[in-house]
Amino acid sequence: MTANPPSPMPPLTRRQFLAQSTRSTAALAVGASATLSAANRLHAQGANDRVVLALMGAGGRGSGLATNFAQVPGVEFKYVADADQTRGAGLLAELEKKQGRAPRRIGDIREALDDREVHGVVVATPEQWHALATVWACQAGKDVYVEKNTSLTLWEGRKMIEAARKYQRVVQVGFQNRSAPYALTAREYLTSGKLGKIVLVKVFNLLEGGAWRPQPDSAPPAGLDWDQWLGPAPEVPYNRGRHHGWNDWWDYAGGPFSGDASHQLDLTRLALGDPPAPKSVYCAGGRLAFPDEREMPDLLTVTYDYGDFVMTCESGNFAPYMRKFPQEVRYGDQWPYWPQSSCRVEIYGTKNLMYLGRHGCGWQVLEAGGKVVAQDKGHFPDRWHQPNFIDCIRSRAQPNGDIEQAHQSGCLVHLGVAALRTGKQLLHFDAASERFTNSDAANQLLRPAYRKHYRVPETV
């Protein structure tokens, strides 16, 4: 591929962002036979308007992403890769109906990476696969859309950036709030100083949950390549709890903290102007509501010291009275009931308070007495985020959710996890080296111990 690399770009102005969003929305409404302008022609193998994709991970989120991408004119899926051959039948049928031919079902994504006709890969696996799949794809000359959290560890995220830049690839992370126009207006409002000096930011991710019960090891079910599913993660016997409850295990994810709170953390960083990493981090928590053997805490509270303001994140799954934003809020004009919104952000200035919600919920500013003095309602941003990736494959522009800032947001998860797992101590962090300065044990958690045949290389 001979296209120029996506070059670093300054943050979009609201006018530029809204113009881009309008173009993407219009593209969704146009029929698949519509032609695109010559300026947006695909600079890739056999340059034309068609974008050929491969999906890695045919679960619920992967199927949803593939369905969304397939709505963009000129997009076709040639492969659906999953280590479990029993998954994805419904998706294959749906894509066949949409495209006129079904994608090939494969077990190993490398088969798709060897196909010169494939332009991009959508990675919707557990987090232990995010970095390696992205690096492999970049090395093969493919662009990448990879789900959140960006990586399983901090070191991996840096390697993903290196691969994207070295091989001149577009790498978009599934932090779709970065394609929400209201996120830009929130940043504009905060930059204006109307909230006053920002002193405290509180990020919430409080979900319902319950007690956890371990399951016994057993033989893998028919159709599952367990070795392929594990990928870079440590080799262990098959366990249904690991397979279907992978978010409960540090080997594959970071629980609700990485799977959900990462969205709010990324949105918050965007609204605050994408500040660099905090100076230090402290985390307390554990199995407090349900004292069982599950690895993931049912509550963790992280404090990030940025020097001139403090940010906290309270993440857990024990609170049945808290609710994610409902559909009528995400897709409609209804405002949430902020006090019991499980995924809200509170930004405290010296003048007023801003409530900020992810996934289309918008923002409101309250003064003393509870009067709303400013607001901007949103819409679930998948409608812009996935088309933005396709636009960038064609134009070679940098995507809204570029890997660089997504890595910085993902690092907030990694820092909190390290602080928790090393004894709930205060950790000092050096952003330049991306290392802790006062804990060798914490630094050991910044990079996984790969299996030799699934290893992100030192030099990508």
Beta strands, then each sheet from edge to edge (+ up, - down):
strand 1: 51-56
strand 2: 75-81
strand 3: 104-106
strand 4: 120-123
strand 5: 143-146
strand 6: 171-173
strand 7: 198-207
strand 8: 280-286
strand 9: 299-305
strand 10: 310-317
strand 11: 344-349
strand 12: 353-357
strand 13: 362-366
strand 14: 372-376
strand 15: 427-430
strand 16: 435-436
sheet 1: 3+ 2+ 1+ 4+ 5+ 6+
sheet 2: 14+ 13- 12+ 11- 7+ 10+ 9- 8+ 15- 16+
end
